[in-house]
């Protein structure tokens, strides 16, 4: 598998635009990218192209996910619970 692709996706996930989404998507990427296959990486990459406000509304349940964006990675991301480390 392509580690440079995973690194780029992780970088993008941690730099979304606002902190809450950075924490959700970045932490999800940290925990899941290593075991994703190419199809899952493709889906995650497509999710990173969605505007911040739109995907955040899906993740917190404010908006329904449009049919064209539904998929197993988004399902995992919606079910993901960010838990701060240390502190």
C-alpha distances in whole Angstrom, upper triangle without the diagonal:
4,6,9,9,9,12,13,13,15,17,18,19,21,23,24,28,30,29,29,26,25,25,24,21,20,21,19,16,16,16,14,11,9,10,9,8,8,12,12,10,13,16,15,15,18,20,20,22,24,27,28,31,30,27,29,32,29,28,31,33,35,34,33,29,30,29,27,24,24,21,20,18,21,23,21,21,25,25,24,26,26,28,29,28,31,34
4,6,5,7,9,10,11,13,15,16,17,19,21,22,26,28,28,28,25,23,24,23,20,18,20,18,15,15,17,14,11,10,12,11,10,9,13,13,10,12,15,14,14,17,19,18,20,23,26,26,29,29,26,28,31,29,27,31,33,35,33,33,29,30,29,26,24,25,22,21,18,21,23,22,21,25,26,24,27,26,28,28,27,30,33
4,5,5,6,9,10,10,12,14,15,17,19,21,24,26,25,26,23,21,21,21,18,16,17,17,13,13,15,13,10,8,11,11,12,11,15,14,11,14,17,15,14,18,19,18,20,23,25,25,29,28,25,27,30,28,26,30,32,34,33,33,29,30,30,28,25,26,23,21,19,21,24,21,21,25,25,23,25,24,25,25,24,27,30
4,5,5,6,9,10,11,12,14,16,17,19,22,24,24,25,23,20,21,21,18,16,18,18,14,14,16,15,12,11,14,14,14,13,16,16,12,14,17,15,13,17,18,16,18,22,24,24,27,27,25,26,29,28,27,30,32,34,33,33,29,30,30,28,25,26,24,23,20,22,25,23,22,25,26,24,26,25,26,26,25,28,30
4,5,5,6,9,10,11,12,14,16,17,20,23,23,24,21,18,20,20,16,15,17,16,12,13,15,14,10,11,13,11,12,10,13,12,9,10,13,11,10,13,15,13,15,18,21,21,25,24,21,23,27,25,24,27,29,31,30,29,26,27,27,24,21,22,20,20,17,19,22,20,19,23,24,22,24,23,25,25,25,28,31
4,5,5,6,9,10,10,12,14,16,19,21,21,21,18,16,17,17,13,12,13,12,9,10,12,10,6,7,10,9,11,10,13,11,8,11,13,10,10,14,14,13,15,18,20,20,24,23,20,22,25,23,22,25,27,29,28,28,25,26,26,24,21,21,19,18,15,17,19,17,16,20,21,19,21,20,22,22,22,25,27
4,5,5,6,9,10,11,13,15,18,20,19,20,18,15,16,17,14,11,13,13,10,10,13,12,9,10,13,13,14,14,16,15,11,14,16,13,12,16,16,14,16,19,21,20,24,24,21,22,26,25,23,26,28,30,30,30,27,28,28,26,23,24,22,21,17,19,22,20,18,22,23,20,22,20,21,21,21,23,26
4,5,5,6,9,10,11,13,16,18,19,20,17,14,16,17,13,12,14,14,11,12,15,14,11,12,15,14,15,14,16,15,11,13,14,12,10,13,14,11,13,16,18,18,21,22,19,21,24,23,22,25,27,29,28,28,25,26,27,24,21,23,21,21,17,19,22,20,18,22,23,21,22,21,23,23,23,26,28
4,5,5,6,9,10,11,15,17,17,17,14,12,14,14,10,9,12,11,8,10,13,11,8,11,13,12,13,12,14,12,8,10,11,8,7,10,10,8,11,14,16,15,19,19,16,17,21,20,18,22,24,25,25,25,22,23,23,21,18,19,18,17,14,15,18,16,14,18,20,17,19,18,20,21,21,24,26
4,5,5,6,9,11,14,15,15,16,13,10,11,12,9,6,9,9,6,7,10,10,8,10,13,12,15,15,16,14,11,13,14,10,10,13,12,10,13,15,17,16,19,19,17,17,21,20,18,21,23,25,25,25,23,24,25,23,20,21,19,18,14,16,18,16,14,17,19,16,17,15,17,17,18,21,23
4,5,5,6,9,12,14,14,15,13,10,12,13,10,8,11,12,9,10,13,14,12,14,17,16,18,18,19,17,14,15,16,13,11,15,14,11,13,16,16,15,19,20,17,18,22,21,19,22,25,26,26,27,24,26,27,25,22,23,22,21,18,18,21,19,17,20,21,19,20,17,19,18,19,22,23
4,5,5,6,10,12,13,14,11,9,12,12,9,8,12,12,10,12,15,14,12,15,18,16,18,17,18,16,13,14,14,11,9,12,11,7,10,12,13,12,16,16,14,15,19,19,17,20,23,23,23,24,21,22,24,22,19,20,20,20,16,16,19,18,15,18,20,18,19,17,20,20,21,24,25
4,6,6,10,11,11,11,8,6,9,9,5,5,8,8,7,9,12,12,11,14,16,15,17,17,17,15,12,14,13,9,9,12,10,7,10,12,12,11,14,15,12,12,16,16,14,17,19,21,21,21,19,21,22,21,17,18,18,17,14,13,16,15,12,15,17,14,15,14,16,16,18,21,22
4,6,9,10,9,10,8,5,7,9,7,4,8,10,8,9,13,14,13,15,18,17,20,20,21,18,16,17,17,13,13,15,13,10,13,14,14,12,15,17,14,14,18,18,16,18,21,22,22,24,22,24,26,24,21,22,21,21,17,16,19,17,14,17,18,15,16,13,15,14,16,18,20
4,6,8,8,11,9,6,9,11,9,8,11,13,12,13,16,17,16,19,21,20,23,22,22,20,17,18,18,14,13,15,13,10,12,13,12,10,14,16,14,14,17,18,17,19,22,22,22,24,22,24,26,24,21,23,22,23,19,18,21,20,16,18,21,18,18,16,18,17,19,21,22
4,6,8,9,6,5,9,10,8,9,12,13,12,14,17,17,17,20,22,20,23,22,22,19,17,18,16,13,12,13,11,8,10,10,9,7,10,12,11,10,14,15,14,16,19,19,19,21,19,20,23,21,18,20,20,21,17,16,19,18,15,16,19,17,18,16,18,18,20,23,23
4,7,9,7,7,11,12,11,12,15,16,16,18,20,21,20,23,26,24,26,26,25,23,21,21,20,17,16,16,14,11,12,12,10,7,9,12,12,11,14,16,15,16,19,19,19,21,20,22,25,23,20,22,23,24,21,19,22,21,18,18,21,19,19,17,20,19,21,24,24
4,6,6,6,9,10,11,11,14,15,16,18,20,21,21,24,26,25,28,27,27,24,22,23,21,18,18,19,16,13,15,14,11,8,9,13,12,10,13,15,14,14,18,17,18,21,20,22,25,25,21,23,24,24,21,19,21,21,17,17,20,18,17,15,17,17,19,22,21
4,5,5,6,9,10,10,12,14,15,16,18,20,20,23,25,24,27,28,27,24,23,24,22,19,19,20,17,15,17,16,14,11,12,15,14,11,14,16,14,14,18,18,20,22,21,24,27,26,23,24,24,24,21,19,21,20,16,17,19,16,15,12,14,13,16,18,17
4,5,5,6,9,10,11,12,14,15,17,18,19,22,24,23,26,27,26,23,22,23,21,18,19,19,16,15,17,16,14,10,11,13,12,9,11,13,11,11,14,15,17,19,19,22,24,24,21,21,22,22,19,17,18,17,14,14,15,13,12,10,12,12,15,18,18
4,5,5,6,8,10,10,12,14,15,16,17,20,22,20,23,23,23,20,18,19,17,14,15,16,12,11,13,12,11,7,9,11,9,6,10,11,9,10,14,14,15,17,16,19,22,21,18,18,19,19,16,14,16,15,11,12,14,12,12,10,13,14,17,20,20
4,6,5,5,8,10,10,11,14,15,15,18,20,19,22,23,23,19,18,19,18,14,15,16,13,11,14,14,13,10,12,14,12,10,14,15,12,14,17,18,19,21,19,22,24,23,20,21,21,20,17,15,18,16,13,14,16,13,13,11,13,13,15,18,18
4,6,5,6,8,10,10,12,14,15,18,20,19,23,23,23,20,19,21,19,15,17,18,15,14,17,16,16,12,14,16,13,11,15,15,12,13,17,18,20,21,20,23,25,25,21,21,21,20,17,16,17,15,12,13,14,11,10,7,9,9,11,15,15
4,6,6,6,9,10,11,12,14,17,18,17,21,21,21,17,17,18,16,13,15,16,13,12,15,15,15,12,13,14,11,9,12,12,9,10,14,16,17,18,17,20,22,22,18,18,17,17,13,12,13,12,8,9,11,8,8,6,9,10,13,17,18
4,6,5,6,9,10,10,11,14,16,15,18,18,18,14,13,15,13,10,11,13,10,9,12,12,13,11,13,13,10,10,13,12,10,12,15,17,17,18,16,19,20,20,16,16,16,15,11,11,13,11,8,10,12,9,10,9,12,13,15,19,20
4,5,5,6,9,10,10,13,15,15,18,19,19,16,14,16,15,12,13,15,13,11,14,15,15,13,16,17,14,13,17,16,13,16,19,20,21,22,20,23,24,23,19,20,19,18,14,14,16,14,11,13,14,11,12,9,12,12,13,16,18
4,5,5,6,9,10,12,14,15,18,20,20,16,15,18,17,13,15,17,15,14,17,18,18,16,18,19,15,14,18,17,14,15,19,21,22,23,21,24,25,24,21,20,19,17,14,14,15,12,10,13,13,9,9,7,9,9,10,14,16
4,5,5,6,8,11,12,12,15,17,17,13,12,15,14,10,13,15,12,12,16,16,17,15,18,18,14,14,17,15,12,14,17,20,20,20,18,21,22,21,18,17,15,14,10,11,12,9,7,10,10,7,8,8,10,12,13,17,19
4,5,5,5,8,10,10,13,14,15,12,10,13,12,9,11,14,12,11,15,16,17,16,19,19,15,15,19,17,15,17,20,22,22,22,20,22,23,22,18,18,16,14,11,12,14,11,9,13,13,11,12,11,13,14,15,19,21
4,6,6,8,10,11,15,16,18,14,13,16,16,13,14,17,16,14,18,19,21,19,22,22,18,18,21,20,17,20,22,25,25,26,23,26,26,25,22,21,19,17,14,15,17,13,12,15,15,12,13,11,12,13,12,16,18
4,6,7,9,10,14,16,17,14,13,17,16,13,16,18,16,16,20,21,22,20,23,23,19,19,22,20,17,19,22,25,25,25,23,25,26,25,22,21,18,15,12,14,15,11,11,14,13,10,11,10,11,13,13,16,19
4,6,6,7,10,13,13,10,10,13,13,10,13,16,14,15,18,19,21,20,23,22,18,19,21,19,16,19,21,24,24,24,21,23,23,22,19,18,15,12,10,12,13,9,10,13,13,10,13,13,14,16,16,20,23
4,5,5,9,10,12,9,7,11,11,9,11,14,13,13,17,18,21,20,23,22,18,19,22,20,18,21,23,26,25,25,22,24,24,22,19,18,16,13,10,13,15,12,12,15,16,13,16,15,17,18,18,22,25
4,6,9,11,13,11,10,14,14,12,14,17,17,17,20,22,24,23,26,26,22,23,26,24,22,25,27,29,29,28,25,27,27,25,22,22,18,16,13,16,18,14,15,19,18,16,18,18,19,20,19,22,25
4,7,10,11,9,10,13,14,13,15,18,17,18,21,23,25,25,27,26,23,24,26,24,21,25,26,29,29,27,24,26,25,24,21,20,17,14,12,15,16,13,14,18,17,15,18,18,20,21,21,24,27
4,7,8,6,6,10,10,9,12,14,14,15,18,20,23,22,25,24,20,22,24,21,20,23,24,27,26,25,22,23,22,21,18,17,14,11,9,13,14,12,13,16,16,15,18,19,21,23,23,26,29
4,6,5,6,9,10,11,12,14,15,17,19,21,24,24,27,25,22,24,26,23,22,26,27,29,28,26,23,24,22,20,18,17,14,12,11,14,16,14,16,19,19,18,22,22,25,26,26,30,33
4,5,5,6,9,10,10,12,14,15,17,19,23,23,26,24,21,24,26,24,23,26,27,30,28,26,23,23,21,19,17,17,14,13,12,15,17,16,17,20,21,20,24,24,27,28,29,32,35
4,5,5,6,9,10,11,13,14,16,17,21,22,25,22,20,22,24,21,21,25,25,27,25,23,19,19,18,16,14,14,11,10,10,13,14,14,15,18,19,19,23,24,27,29,29,33,36
4,5,5,6,9,10,11,12,15,16,19,20,22,20,17,19,21,18,18,21,22,24,23,21,18,18,17,15,13,12,9,8,6,10,11,11,12,15,16,15,19,20,23,25,26,29,32
4,5,5,6,9,10,11,13,15,18,19,22,20,17,19,22,19,18,22,23,25,24,23,19,20,19,17,14,14,12,11,9,11,14,13,13,16,18,17,20,20,23,24,25,28,31
4,5,5,6,9,10,11,13,17,18,21,19,16,19,21,19,19,23,23,25,23,22,18,18,17,14,12,13,11,12,10,12,15,14,14,17,19,19,22,22,25,27,28,32,34
4,5,5,6,9,10,11,15,16,18,16,13,16,18,15,15,19,20,21,19,18,14,14,14,11,9,9,8,8,7,8,11,11,11,14,16,16,19,20,23,25,27,30,33
4,5,5,6,9,10,13,14,17,15,12,14,17,14,14,17,19,20,19,18,15,16,16,14,11,11,10,10,6,8,11,10,9,12,15,14,17,17,20,22,23,27,29
4,5,5,7,9,12,14,17,15,13,15,18,16,16,20,21,22,21,20,17,17,17,15,12,13,12,13,10,11,14,14,13,16,18,17,20,20,23,24,25,29,31
4,5,5,7,11,13,15,13,11,14,16,15,15,19,19,20,18,17,14,14,14,11,9,11,11,13,10,10,14,15,13,15,18,18,21,21,24,26,28,31,33
4,5,5,9,10,12,10,8,11,13,11,11,15,16,17,15,15,12,12,13,11,8,10,10,12,9,8,11,12,10,12,15,15,17,18,21,23,25,28,30
4,6,8,8,12,11,9,11,14,13,13,16,18,19,17,18,15,15,17,15,12,14,14,15,12,11,14,14,12,14,17,16,18,18,21,22,24,27,28
4,6,9,12,11,10,12,15,14,15,18,19,19,18,18,15,15,16,14,11,14,15,17,14,13,17,17,15,16,20,19,21,21,24,25,27,31,32
4,6,9,7,6,10,11,11,12,15,16,16,14,14,12,12,14,12,9,13,14,16,14,12,15,16,14,15,18,18,20,20,24,25,27,31,32
4,6,5,6,9,10,11,13,15,16,15,13,15,13,14,16,15,13,15,17,19,17,14,18,19,16,16,20,19,21,20,24,24,27,30,31
4,5,6,6,9,10,11,12,14,13,13,15,14,15,18,17,14,16,18,19,17,14,17,18,14,14,18,17,18,17,20,21,24,27,27
4,6,5,6,9,10,11,12,10,10,13,13,14,18,17,15,17,19,21,18,15,18,19,15,15,18,18,18,18,21,22,25,28,28
4,5,5,7,9,10,11,10,8,10,9,10,14,14,11,13,16,18,16,13,15,17,14,13,17,17,19,19,22,24,27,30,30
4,5,5,6,9,10,10,9,10,8,10,13,13,10,11,13,15,13,10,12,13,10,10,13,14,15,16,19,21,24,27,28
4,5,5,6,8,8,9,11,11,13,16,17,13,14,16,17,15,12,13,14,11,10,13,13,13,13,17,18,22,25,25
4,6,5,6,5,5,8,9,12,15,16,13,14,16,18,16,13,14,15,12,10,14,14,15,16,19,21,24,28,28
4,6,5,6,5,6,6,9,12,13,10,10,13,14,13,9,10,12,10,7,11,12,14,15,19,21,24,28,28
4,6,8,8,9,9,12,15,16,12,12,13,14,12,9,9,10,7,5,8,9,10,12,15,17,21,24,25
4,6,8,10,11,15,17,19,16,15,17,17,16,12,12,13,10,8,10,11,11,12,15,17,21,24,24
4,6,7,9,12,15,17,15,14,16,17,16,13,12,14,12,8,11,13,13,15,18,21,24,27,28
4,7,10,13,16,18,16,16,18,19,19,15,15,17,15,12,14,16,16,18,21,23,26,29,30
4,6,9,12,14,13,13,16,18,17,14,14,17,15,12,15,17,18,20,23,25,29,32,32
4,6,9,12,10,10,13,15,16,12,12,15,14,11,14,17,18,21,24,27,30,33,34
4,6,8,7,7,10,12,13,9,10,13,12,10,13,16,18,20,24,26,29,33,34
4,6,6,7,10,14,14,11,12,16,15,14,17,19,22,23,27,30,32,36,37
4,5,5,9,12,14,11,12,16,16,15,17,20,23,25,29,31,34,38,39
4,6,9,12,13,11,13,16,16,16,19,21,24,25,29,32,34,38,39
4,6,10,10,8,10,13,12,12,16,17,20,22,25,28,30,34,35
4,7,8,6,7,11,11,11,13,15,19,21,24,27,29,33,35
4,6,5,6,9,10,11,12,14,18,20,23,26,28,32,34
4,5,5,6,9,10,11,12,16,18,21,24,26,30,32
4,5,5,6,9,10,10,14,16,19,21,23,27,29
4,5,5,6,8,10,13,15,18,21,23,27,29
4,5,5,6,9,12,15,18,21,23,27,29
4,5,5,6,10,12,15,18,20,24,26
4,5,5,8,10,13,16,18,22,24
4,6,8,11,14,17,20,23,25
4,6,10,13,16,18,22,24
4,6,9,13,15,19,20
4,6,10,12,16,17
4,6,9,13,14
4,6,10,11
4,7,8
4,6
4
